[in-house]
Amino acid sequence: MFLQFKPNASTYARVDLEGRVTSADPHQLIVLLYDGAILALTRAEAAIAREDVAAKATWITHAVSIIVEGLQTALDKDAGGALARNLEDLYTYMARRLFEANMQSDATRVAEVRHLLDELRGAWLSIRGKSVDTVAMPPRAPQRAMAVAR
């Protein structure tokens, strides 16, 4: 039997993401995590607007996973000191707000967290190449970031 594989758009997108994650430096991995969480929350907001409860829950859960298992876990609290602890507290706050948003289908809370992530992403991009890079990504984080980004 002959099978013909015809990849669809999601296959190309997954391969592109895996390629970007594999070739990214630690700084770029954090940007990819921010991008993934922001995209998930944008999709969650759209799901709330169309009253698609299953999609809303899926996208919010995905965003929380990126925030907690990717961004928060990647913090190096020893090297990062107060900054890393403050980020950890902020990520915890975001996860709590998203839990509330999921329970109440509240697009306002989703937008609040998306805005915070966008602000952090911008700040992260502005420190490229500075010593603060070590705050966010310990040596073990790239593998975890790739798993979370999928």
Number of C-alpha atoms within 10 A of each C-alpha: 3 4 5 6 6 7 8 8 9 9 11 11 11 13 12 12 17 16 12 15 23 14 11 15 12 20 18 16 24 25 18 20 23 26 17 20 28 23 16 23 28 18 17 31 26 16 21 21 14 11 12 14 15 11 17 25 20 15 22 25 20 20 31 23 17 27 25 17 17 27 26 21 20 25 22 20 19 10 14 18 12 11 16 20 17 13 19 21 13 17 21 16 13 23 21 15 19 27 19 14 23 22 11 11 22 18 20 12 20 27 18 15 24 23 14 16 22 16 13 15 18 13 11 18 14 10 12 12 9 8 8 16 16 17 19 24 24 16 10 10 21 20 12 15 24 19 14 19 23 12
